[in-house]
Amino acid sequence: MISIACDICKKKLDEVITDRTFFYYANRSICEPCKDNLEYSIKPTVRNKEPFSMEWYEKMVRDSLDKAVQKGRI
């Protein structure tokens, strides 16, 4: 059995199903609730970005994840 801990909330995930209960973003392991919170928090910024670029989006996700890991929440 594989056990992984979320890098943000530190919750231990015992039954890991990749891309369903566990996600790997920008060298971070995150659980599904933290992923949902991340997407919810960046959605307003992404919708208002003109013109959109993937480099900008990936940098914003990495920066948001780094801040979340430091705070322990999104």
PyMOL Python script that loads the backbone (N, CA, C, O; Angstrom):
from pymol import cmd

cmd.read_pdbstr("""\
ATOM      1  N   MET A   1       0.840  -1.171   0.000  1.00  0.00           N
ATOM      2  CA  MET A   1       0.000   0.000   0.000  1.00  0.00           C
ATOM      3  C   MET A   1       0.895   1.247   0.000  1.00  0.00           C
ATOM      4  O   MET A   1       1.883   1.317   0.731  1.00  0.00           O
ATOM      5  N   ILE A   2       0.538   2.207  -0.815  1.00  0.00           N
ATOM      6  CA  ILE A   2       1.292   3.452  -0.907  1.00  0.00           C
ATOM      7  C   ILE A   2       0.602   4.505  -0.064  1.00  0.00           C
ATOM      8  O   ILE A   2      -0.621   4.642  -0.114  1.00  0.00           O
ATOM      9  N   SER A   3       1.381   5.255   0.713  1.00  0.00           N
ATOM     10  CA  SER A   3       0.871   6.382   1.482  1.00  0.00           C
ATOM     11  C   SER A   3       1.617   7.635   1.060  1.00  0.00           C
ATOM     12  O   SER A   3       2.845   7.651   0.976  1.00  0.00           O
ATOM     13  N   ILE A   4       0.858   8.670   0.800  1.00  0.00           N
ATOM     14  CA  ILE A   4       1.424   9.954   0.402  1.00  0.00           C
ATOM     15  C   ILE A   4       0.748  11.028   1.231  1.00  0.00           C
ATOM     16  O   ILE A   4      -0.444  10.942   1.524  1.00  0.00           O
ATOM     17  N   ALA A   5       1.521  12.048   1.612  1.00  0.00           N
ATOM     18  CA  ALA A   5       0.958  13.173   2.362  1.00  0.00           C
ATOM     19  C   ALA A   5       0.849  14.375   1.433  1.00  0.00           C
ATOM     20  O   ALA A   5       1.739  14.628   0.621  1.00  0.00           O
ATOM     21  N   CYS A   6      -0.235  15.103   1.559  1.00  0.00           N
ATOM     22  CA  CYS A   6      -0.442  16.326   0.781  1.00  0.00           C
ATOM     23  C   CYS A   6       0.591  17.366   1.233  1.00  0.00           C
ATOM     24  O   CYS A   6       0.777  17.570   2.432  1.00  0.00           O
ATOM     25  N   ASP A   7       1.250  18.011   0.298  1.00  0.00           N
ATOM     26  CA  ASP A   7       2.255  19.016   0.635  1.00  0.00           C
ATOM     27  C   ASP A   7       1.641  20.291   1.210  1.00  0.00           C
ATOM     28  O   ASP A   7       2.346  21.082   1.837  1.00  0.00           O
ATOM     29  N   ILE A   8       0.355  20.500   1.008  1.00  0.00           N
ATOM     30  CA  ILE A   8      -0.284  21.721   1.501  1.00  0.00           C
ATOM     31  C   ILE A   8      -0.902  21.505   2.877  1.00  0.00           C
ATOM     32  O   ILE A   8      -0.508  22.162   3.841  1.00  0.00           O
ATOM     33  N   CYS A   9      -1.858  20.599   2.981  1.00  0.00           N
ATOM     34  CA  CYS A   9      -2.573  20.415   4.246  1.00  0.00           C
ATOM     35  C   CYS A   9      -1.945  19.345   5.136  1.00  0.00           C
ATOM     36  O   CYS A   9      -2.358  19.183   6.284  1.00  0.00           O
ATOM     37  N   LYS A  10      -0.958  18.617   4.626  1.00  0.00           N
ATOM     38  CA  LYS A  10      -0.240  17.558   5.352  1.00  0.00           C
ATOM     39  C   LYS A  10      -1.113  16.356   5.685  1.00  0.00           C
ATOM     40  O   LYS A  10      -0.718  15.513   6.491  1.00  0.00           O
ATOM     41  N   LYS A  11      -2.297  16.262   5.076  1.00  0.00           N
ATOM     42  CA  LYS A  11      -3.180  15.126   5.296  1.00  0.00           C
ATOM     43  C   LYS A  11      -2.592  13.899   4.609  1.00  0.00           C
ATOM     44  O   LYS A  11      -2.139  13.974   3.467  1.00  0.00           O
ATOM     45  N   LYS A  12      -2.604  12.780   5.308  1.00  0.00           N
ATOM     46  CA  LYS A  12      -2.059  11.534   4.779  1.00  0.00           C
ATOM     47  C   LYS A  12      -3.115  10.844   3.922  1.00  0.00           C
ATOM     48  O   LYS A  12      -4.253  10.652   4.350  1.00  0.00           O
ATOM     49  N   LEU A  13      -2.722  10.475   2.708  1.00  0.00           N
ATOM     50  CA  LEU A  13      -3.609   9.776   1.798  1.00  0.00           C
ATOM     51  C   LEU A  13      -3.183   8.319   1.731  1.00  0.00           C
ATOM     52  O   LEU A  13      -2.094   8.004   1.251  1.00  0.00           O
ATOM     53  N   ASP A  14      -4.044   7.435   2.215  1.00  0.00           N
ATOM     54  CA  ASP A  14      -3.699   6.020   2.261  1.00  0.00           C
ATOM     55  C   ASP A  14      -4.033   5.294   0.967  1.00  0.00           C
ATOM     56  O   ASP A  14      -3.201   4.552   0.445  1.00  0.00           O
ATOM     57  N   GLU A  15      -5.218   5.491   0.451  1.00  0.00           N
ATOM     58  CA  GLU A  15      -5.623   4.829  -0.783  1.00  0.00           C
ATOM     59  C   GLU A  15      -5.465   5.806  -1.932  1.00  0.00           C
ATOM     60  O   GLU A  15      -6.394   6.541  -2.267  1.00  0.00           O
ATOM     61  N   VAL A  16      -4.299   5.810  -2.525  1.00  0.00           N
ATOM     62  CA  VAL A  16      -3.960   6.785  -3.551  1.00  0.00           C
ATOM     63  C   VAL A  16      -4.388   6.285  -4.927  1.00  0.00           C
ATOM     64  O   VAL A  16      -4.044   5.175  -5.333  1.00  0.00           O
ATOM     65  N   ILE A  17      -5.142   7.121  -5.636  1.00  0.00           N
ATOM     66  CA  ILE A  17      -5.493   6.880  -7.023  1.00  0.00           C
ATOM     67  C   ILE A  17      -5.043   8.128  -7.773  1.00  0.00           C
ATOM     68  O   ILE A  17      -5.630   9.200  -7.624  1.00  0.00           O
ATOM     69  N   THR A  18      -3.994   7.978  -8.583  1.00  0.00           N
ATOM     70  CA  THR A  18      -3.428   9.121  -9.284  1.00  0.00           C
ATOM     71  C   THR A  18      -4.470   9.782 -10.181  1.00  0.00           C
ATOM     72  O   THR A  18      -5.217   9.101 -10.884  1.00  0.00           O
ATOM     73  N   ASP A  19      -4.512  11.090 -10.150  1.00  0.00           N
ATOM     74  CA  ASP A  19      -5.445  11.922 -10.915  1.00  0.00           C
ATOM     75  C   ASP A  19      -6.907  11.737 -10.506  1.00  0.00           C
ATOM     76  O   ASP A  19      -7.815  12.114 -11.247  1.00  0.00           O
ATOM     77  N   ARG A  20      -7.127  11.161  -9.340  1.00  0.00           N
ATOM     78  CA  ARG A  20      -8.480  11.070  -8.814  1.00  0.00           C
ATOM     79  C   ARG A  20      -8.513  11.504  -7.351  1.00  0.00           C
ATOM     80  O   ARG A  20      -9.344  12.338  -6.991  1.00  0.00           O
ATOM     81  N   THR A  21      -7.646  10.972  -6.500  1.00  0.00           N
ATOM     82  CA  THR A  21      -7.577  11.383  -5.099  1.00  0.00           C
ATOM     83  C   THR A  21      -6.262  12.078  -4.787  1.00  0.00           C
ATOM     84  O   THR A  21      -6.070  12.593  -3.686  1.00  0.00           O
ATOM     85  N   PHE A  22      -5.370  12.092  -5.748  1.00  0.00           N
ATOM     86  CA  PHE A  22      -4.025  12.628  -5.561  1.00  0.00           C
ATOM     87  C   PHE A  22      -3.571  13.237  -6.885  1.00  0.00           C
ATOM     88  O   PHE A  22      -3.751  12.641  -7.947  1.00  0.00           O
ATOM     89  N   PHE A  23      -2.974  14.440  -6.811  1.00  0.00           N
ATOM     90  CA  PHE A  23      -2.523  15.130  -8.011  1.00  0.00           C
ATOM     91  C   PHE A  23      -1.095  15.601  -7.811  1.00  0.00           C
ATOM     92  O   PHE A  23      -0.659  15.874  -6.693  1.00  0.00           O
ATOM     93  N   TYR A  24      -0.391  15.689  -8.900  1.00  0.00           N
ATOM     94  CA  TYR A  24       1.005  16.095  -8.877  1.00  0.00           C
ATOM     95  C   TYR A  24       1.149  17.334  -9.751  1.00  0.00           C
ATOM     96  O   TYR A  24       1.142  17.239 -10.979  1.00  0.00           O
ATOM     97  N   TYR A  25       1.280  18.510  -9.110  1.00  0.00           N
ATOM     98  CA  TYR A  25       1.417  19.783  -9.815  1.00  0.00           C
ATOM     99  C   TYR A  25       2.726  20.438  -9.429  1.00  0.00           C
ATOM    100  O   TYR A  25       3.029  20.571  -8.243  1.00  0.00           O
ATOM    101  N   ALA A  26       3.495  20.842 -10.403  1.00  0.00           N
ATOM    102  CA  ALA A  26       4.713  21.641 -10.181  1.00  0.00           C
ATOM    103  C   ALA A  26       5.574  21.069  -9.057  1.00  0.00           C
ATOM    104  O   ALA A  26       5.982  21.790  -8.147  1.00  0.00           O
ATOM    105  N   ASN A  27       5.846  19.767  -9.131  1.00  0.00           N
ATOM    106  CA  ASN A  27       6.667  19.062  -8.138  1.00  0.00           C
ATOM    107  C   ASN A  27       6.049  19.060  -6.746  1.00  0.00           C
ATOM    108  O   ASN A  27       6.769  18.963  -5.752  1.00  0.00           O
ATOM    109  N   ARG A  28       4.755  19.165  -6.664  1.00  0.00           N
ATOM    110  CA  ARG A  28       4.028  19.119  -5.386  1.00  0.00           C
ATOM    111  C   ARG A  28       2.978  18.022  -5.439  1.00  0.00           C
ATOM    112  O   ARG A  28       2.323  17.824  -6.462  1.00  0.00           O
ATOM    113  N   SER A  29       2.824  17.316  -4.337  1.00  0.00           N
ATOM    114  CA  SER A  29       1.774  16.314  -4.192  1.00  0.00           C
ATOM    115  C   SER A  29       0.619  16.970  -3.461  1.00  0.00           C
ATOM    116  O   SER A  29       0.791  17.471  -2.350  1.00  0.00           O
ATOM    117  N   ILE A  30      -0.559  16.973  -4.076  1.00  0.00           N
ATOM    118  CA  ILE A  30      -1.700  17.615  -3.414  1.00  0.00           C
ATOM    119  C   ILE A  30      -2.924  16.704  -3.472  1.00  0.00           C
ATOM    120  O   ILE A  30      -3.107  15.925  -4.407  1.00  0.00           O
ATOM    121  N   CYS A  31      -3.750  16.831  -2.440  1.00  0.00           N
ATOM    122  CA  CYS A  31      -4.974  16.031  -2.352  1.00  0.00           C
ATOM    123  C   CYS A  31      -6.077  16.716  -3.165  1.00  0.00           C
ATOM    124  O   CYS A  31      -5.928  17.858  -3.600  1.00  0.00           O
ATOM    125  N   GLU A  32      -7.166  16.009  -3.358  1.00  0.00           N
ATOM    126  CA  GLU A  32      -8.266  16.516  -4.175  1.00  0.00           C
ATOM    127  C   GLU A  32      -8.889  17.791  -3.607  1.00  0.00           C
ATOM    128  O   GLU A  32      -9.125  18.722  -4.378  1.00  0.00           O
ATOM    129  N   PRO A  33      -9.172  17.889  -2.298  1.00  0.00           N
ATOM    130  CA  PRO A  33      -9.737  19.142  -1.781  1.00  0.00           C
ATOM    131  C   PRO A  33      -8.799  20.343  -1.966  1.00  0.00           C
ATOM    132  O   PRO A  33      -9.264  21.444  -2.259  1.00  0.00           O
ATOM    133  N   CYS A  34      -7.501  20.146  -1.801  1.00  0.00           N
ATOM    134  CA  CYS A  34      -6.554  21.242  -2.005  1.00  0.00           C
ATOM    135  C   CYS A  34      -6.491  21.630  -3.477  1.00  0.00           C
ATOM    136  O   CYS A  34      -6.361  22.813  -3.793  1.00  0.00           O
ATOM    137  N   LYS A  35      -6.580  20.671  -4.374  1.00  0.00           N
ATOM    138  CA  LYS A  35      -6.592  20.955  -5.809  1.00  0.00           C
ATOM    139  C   LYS A  35      -7.829  21.768  -6.169  1.00  0.00           C
ATOM    140  O   LYS A  35      -7.743  22.738  -6.922  1.00  0.00           O
ATOM    141  N   ASP A  36      -8.976  21.373  -5.630  1.00  0.00           N
ATOM    142  CA  ASP A  36     -10.210  22.113  -5.889  1.00  0.00           C
ATOM    143  C   ASP A  36     -10.108  23.541  -5.370  1.00  0.00           C
ATOM    144  O   ASP A  36     -10.537  24.477  -6.045  1.00  0.00           O
ATOM    145  N   ASN A  37      -9.544  23.715  -4.173  1.00  0.00           N
ATOM    146  CA  ASN A  37      -9.376  25.049  -3.616  1.00  0.00           C
ATOM    147  C   ASN A  37      -8.416  25.892  -4.447  1.00  0.00           C
ATOM    148  O   ASN A  37      -8.635  27.090  -4.627  1.00  0.00           O
ATOM    149  N   LEU A  38      -7.362  25.273  -4.950  1.00  0.00           N
ATOM    150  CA  LEU A  38      -6.408  25.981  -5.801  1.00  0.00           C
ATOM    151  C   LEU A  38      -7.096  26.475  -7.072  1.00  0.00           C
ATOM    152  O   LEU A  38      -6.960  27.641  -7.442  1.00  0.00           O
ATOM    153  N   GLU A  39      -7.824  25.597  -7.730  1.00  0.00           N
ATOM    154  CA  GLU A  39      -8.516  25.979  -8.956  1.00  0.00           C
ATOM    155  C   GLU A  39      -9.552  27.070  -8.691  1.00  0.00           C
ATOM    156  O   GLU A  39      -9.698  27.994  -9.492  1.00  0.00           O
ATOM    157  N   TYR A  40     -10.264  26.970  -7.582  1.00  0.00           N
ATOM    158  CA  TYR A  40     -11.260  27.974  -7.222  1.00  0.00           C
ATOM    159  C   TYR A  40     -10.609  29.333  -6.951  1.00  0.00           C
ATOM    160  O   TYR A  40     -11.167  30.372  -7.304  1.00  0.00           O
ATOM    161  N   SER A  41      -9.433  29.322  -6.327  1.00  0.00           N
ATOM    162  CA  SER A  41      -8.785  30.584  -5.975  1.00  0.00           C
ATOM    163  C   SER A  41      -8.165  31.300  -7.176  1.00  0.00           C
ATOM    164  O   SER A  41      -8.081  32.528  -7.181  1.00  0.00           O
ATOM    165  N   ILE A  42      -7.729  30.552  -8.196  1.00  0.00           N
ATOM    166  CA  ILE A  42      -7.096  31.201  -9.345  1.00  0.00           C
ATOM    167  C   ILE A  42      -8.070  31.458 -10.502  1.00  0.00           C
ATOM    168  O   ILE A  42      -7.729  32.177 -11.441  1.00  0.00           O
ATOM    169  N   LYS A  43      -9.263  30.889 -10.447  1.00  0.00           N
ATOM    170  CA  LYS A  43     -10.219  31.023 -11.538  1.00  0.00           C
ATOM    171  C   LYS A  43     -10.554  32.483 -11.881  1.00  0.00           C
ATOM    172  O   LYS A  43     -10.563  32.813 -13.067  1.00  0.00           O
ATOM    173  N   PRO A  44     -10.828  33.375 -10.924  1.00  0.00           N
ATOM    174  CA  PRO A  44     -11.154  34.766 -11.295  1.00  0.00           C
ATOM    175  C   PRO A  44     -10.004  35.475 -12.013  1.00  0.00           C
ATOM    176  O   PRO A  44     -10.242  36.264 -12.928  1.00  0.00           O
ATOM    177  N   THR A  45      -8.791  35.207 -11.617  1.00  0.00           N
ATOM    178  CA  THR A  45      -7.634  35.827 -12.256  1.00  0.00           C
ATOM    179  C   THR A  45      -7.464  35.318 -13.679  1.00  0.00           C
ATOM    180  O   THR A  45      -7.168  36.093 -14.589  1.00  0.00           O
ATOM    181  N   VAL A  46      -7.649  34.037 -13.871  1.00  0.00           N
ATOM    182  CA  VAL A  46      -7.487  33.440 -15.203  1.00  0.00           C
ATOM    183  C   VAL A  46      -8.550  33.960 -16.164  1.00  0.00           C
ATOM    184  O   VAL A  46      -8.260  34.216 -17.333  1.00  0.00           O
ATOM    185  N   ARG A  47      -9.760  34.114 -15.684  1.00  0.00           N
ATOM    186  CA  ARG A  47     -10.847  34.580 -16.553  1.00  0.00           C
ATOM    187  C   ARG A  47     -10.614  36.005 -17.053  1.00  0.00           C
ATOM    188  O   ARG A  47     -11.044  36.348 -18.155  1.00  0.00           O
ATOM    189  N   ASN A  48      -9.942  36.836 -16.262  1.00  0.00           N
ATOM    190  CA  ASN A  48      -9.736  38.236 -16.629  1.00  0.00           C
ATOM    191  C   ASN A  48      -8.419  38.494 -17.346  1.00  0.00           C
ATOM    192  O   ASN A  48      -8.124  39.641 -17.683  1.00  0.00           O
ATOM    193  N   LYS A  49      -7.624  37.468 -17.586  1.00  0.00           N
ATOM    194  CA  LYS A  49      -6.321  37.643 -18.213  1.00  0.00           C
ATOM    195  C   LYS A  49      -6.472  37.737 -19.727  1.00  0.00           C
ATOM    196  O   LYS A  49      -6.982  36.816 -20.365  1.00  0.00           O
ATOM    197  N   GLU A  50      -6.030  38.848 -20.293  1.00  0.00           N
ATOM    198  CA  GLU A  50      -6.021  39.050 -21.744  1.00  0.00           C
ATOM    199  C   GLU A  50      -4.667  39.549 -22.153  1.00  0.00           C
ATOM    200  O   GLU A  50      -4.225  40.517 -21.534  1.00  0.00           O
ATOM    201  N   PRO A  51      -3.980  39.038 -23.077  1.00  0.00           N
ATOM    202  CA  PRO A  51      -4.134  37.713 -23.679  1.00  0.00           C
ATOM    203  C   PRO A  51      -3.596  36.642 -22.750  1.00  0.00           C
ATOM    204  O   PRO A  51      -2.676  36.887 -21.971  1.00  0.00           O
ATOM    205  N   PHE A  52      -4.160  35.488 -22.835  1.00  0.00           N
ATOM    206  CA  PHE A  52      -3.775  34.357 -21.994  1.00  0.00           C
ATOM    207  C   PHE A  52      -2.525  33.694 -22.552  1.00  0.00           C
ATOM    208  O   PHE A  52      -2.383  33.552 -23.767  1.00  0.00           O
ATOM    209  N   SER A  53      -1.609  33.282 -21.659  1.00  0.00           N
ATOM    210  CA  SER A  53      -0.452  32.500 -22.102  1.00  0.00           C
ATOM    211  C   SER A  53      -0.217  31.374 -21.095  1.00  0.00           C
ATOM    212  O   SER A  53      -0.405  31.558 -19.893  1.00  0.00           O
ATOM    213  N   MET A  54       0.188  30.227 -21.590  1.00  0.00           N
ATOM    214  CA  MET A  54       0.434  29.072 -20.725  1.00  0.00           C
ATOM    215  C   MET A  54       1.615  29.309 -19.801  1.00  0.00           C
ATOM    216  O   MET A  54       1.600  28.834 -18.666  1.00  0.00           O
ATOM    217  N   GLU A  55       2.638  30.028 -20.249  1.00  0.00           N
ATOM    218  CA  GLU A  55       3.789  30.328 -19.386  1.00  0.00           C
ATOM    219  C   GLU A  55       3.339  31.121 -18.170  1.00  0.00           C
ATOM    220  O   GLU A  55       3.756  30.831 -17.048  1.00  0.00           O
ATOM    221  N   TRP A  56       2.486  32.127 -18.387  1.00  0.00           N
ATOM    222  CA  TRP A  56       1.955  32.934 -17.284  1.00  0.00           C
ATOM    223  C   TRP A  56       1.127  32.066 -16.334  1.00  0.00           C
ATOM    224  O   TRP A  56       1.261  32.172 -15.115  1.00  0.00           O
ATOM    225  N   TYR A  57       0.269  31.207 -16.899  1.00  0.00           N
ATOM    226  CA  TYR A  57      -0.586  30.353 -16.086  1.00  0.00           C
ATOM    227  C   TYR A  57       0.239  29.395 -15.231  1.00  0.00           C
ATOM    228  O   TYR A  57      -0.022  29.251 -14.036  1.00  0.00           O
ATOM    229  N   GLU A  58       1.227  28.743 -15.828  1.00  0.00           N
ATOM    230  CA  GLU A  58       2.059  27.800 -15.084  1.00  0.00           C
ATOM    231  C   GLU A  58       2.837  28.498 -13.977  1.00  0.00           C
ATOM    232  O   GLU A  58       3.000  27.939 -12.893  1.00  0.00           O
ATOM    233  N   LYS A  59       3.322  29.712 -14.234  1.00  0.00           N
ATOM    234  CA  LYS A  59       4.029  30.474 -13.203  1.00  0.00           C
ATOM    235  C   LYS A  59       3.078  30.842 -12.062  1.00  0.00           C
ATOM    236  O   LYS A  59       3.451  30.761 -10.892  1.00  0.00           O
ATOM    237  N   MET A  60       1.847  31.248 -12.402  1.00  0.00           N
ATOM    238  CA  MET A  60       0.864  31.600 -11.379  1.00  0.00           C
ATOM    239  C   MET A  60       0.517  30.387 -10.519  1.00  0.00           C
ATOM    240  O   MET A  60       0.395  30.516  -9.300  1.00  0.00           O
ATOM    241  N   VAL A  61       0.354  29.212 -11.128  1.00  0.00           N
ATOM    242  CA  VAL A  61       0.048  27.993 -10.368  1.00  0.00           C
ATOM    243  C   VAL A  61       1.212  27.649  -9.441  1.00  0.00           C
ATOM    244  O   VAL A  61       0.999  27.336  -8.269  1.00  0.00           O
ATOM    245  N   ARG A  62       2.447  27.704  -9.960  1.00  0.00           N
ATOM    246  CA  ARG A  62       3.625  27.412  -9.129  1.00  0.00           C
ATOM    247  C   ARG A  62       3.722  28.374  -7.954  1.00  0.00           C
ATOM    248  O   ARG A  62       3.968  27.949  -6.825  1.00  0.00           O
ATOM    249  N   ASP A  63       3.531  29.678  -8.209  1.00  0.00           N
ATOM    250  CA  ASP A  63       3.600  30.673  -7.142  1.00  0.00           C
ATOM    251  C   ASP A  63       2.502  30.451  -6.103  1.00  0.00           C
ATOM    252  O   ASP A  63       2.744  30.565  -4.901  1.00  0.00           O
ATOM    253  N   SER A  64       1.294  30.134  -6.571  1.00  0.00           N
ATOM    254  CA  SER A  64       0.184  29.869  -5.651  1.00  0.00           C
ATOM    255  C   SER A  64       0.454  28.634  -4.798  1.00  0.00           C
ATOM    256  O   SER A  64       0.159  28.629  -3.603  1.00  0.00           O
ATOM    257  N   LEU A  65       1.009  27.595  -5.399  1.00  0.00           N
ATOM    258  CA  LEU A  65       1.341  26.382  -4.651  1.00  0.00           C
ATOM    259  C   LEU A  65       2.440  26.649  -3.626  1.00  0.00           C
ATOM    260  O   LEU A  65       2.364  26.154  -2.501  1.00  0.00           O
ATOM    261  N   ASP A  66       3.456  27.420  -3.995  1.00  0.00           N
ATOM    262  CA  ASP A  66       4.529  27.740  -3.047  1.00  0.00           C
ATOM    263  C   ASP A  66       3.991  28.509  -1.843  1.00  0.00           C
ATOM    264  O   ASP A  66       4.381  28.237  -0.708  1.00  0.00           O
ATOM    265  N   LYS A  67       3.095  29.469  -2.087  1.00  0.00           N
ATOM    266  CA  LYS A  67       2.496  30.235  -0.985  1.00  0.00           C
ATOM    267  C   LYS A  67       1.637  29.321  -0.108  1.00  0.00           C
ATOM    268  O   LYS A  67       1.657  29.423   1.119  1.00  0.00           O
ATOM    269  N   ALA A  68       0.883  28.429  -0.751  1.00  0.00           N
ATOM    270  CA  ALA A  68       0.007  27.522   0.001  1.00  0.00           C
ATOM    271  C   ALA A  68       0.810  26.573   0.878  1.00  0.00           C
ATOM    272  O   ALA A  68       0.413  26.288   2.008  1.00  0.00           O
ATOM    273  N   VAL A  69       1.933  26.083   0.371  1.00  0.00           N
ATOM    274  CA  VAL A  69       2.773  25.186   1.165  1.00  0.00           C
ATOM    275  C   VAL A  69       3.327  25.923   2.381  1.00  0.00           C
ATOM    276  O   VAL A  69       3.393  25.348   3.468  1.00  0.00           O
ATOM    277  N   GLN A  70       3.718  27.160   2.222  1.00  0.00           N
ATOM    278  CA  GLN A  70       4.258  27.949   3.337  1.00  0.00           C
ATOM    279  C   GLN A  70       3.191  28.221   4.384  1.00  0.00           C
ATOM    280  O   GLN A  70       3.464  28.145   5.582  1.00  0.00           O
ATOM    281  N   LYS A  71       1.951  28.546   3.934  1.00  0.00           N
ATOM    282  CA  LYS A  71       0.870  28.848   4.863  1.00  0.00           C
ATOM    283  C   LYS A  71       0.192  27.603   5.422  1.00  0.00           C
ATOM    284  O   LYS A  71      -0.394  27.643   6.504  1.00  0.00           O
ATOM    285  N   GLY A  72       0.271  26.504   4.688  1.00  0.00           N
ATOM    286  CA  GLY A  72      -0.406  25.281   5.115  1.00  0.00           C
ATOM    287  C   GLY A  72      -1.853  25.227   4.692  1.00  0.00           C
ATOM    288  O   GLY A  72      -2.609  24.378   5.164  1.00  0.00           O
ATOM    289  N   ARG A  73      -2.251  26.132   3.798  1.00  0.00           N
ATOM    290  CA  ARG A  73      -3.607  26.165   3.266  1.00  0.00           C
ATOM    291  C   ARG A  73      -3.624  27.044   2.021  1.00  0.00           C
ATOM    292  O   ARG A  73      -2.680  27.790   1.760  1.00  0.00           O
ATOM    293  N   ILE A  74      -4.696  26.947   1.268  1.00  0.00           N
ATOM    294  CA  ILE A  74      -4.832  27.777   0.066  1.00  0.00           C
ATOM    295  C   ILE A  74      -5.748  28.921   0.398  1.00  0.00           C
ATOM    296  O   ILE A  74      -6.020  29.763  -0.457  1.00  0.00           O
TER     297      ILE A  74
END
""", "prot")
cmd.dss("prot")
cmd.show_as("cartoon", "prot")
cmd.util.cbc("prot")
cmd.orient("prot")
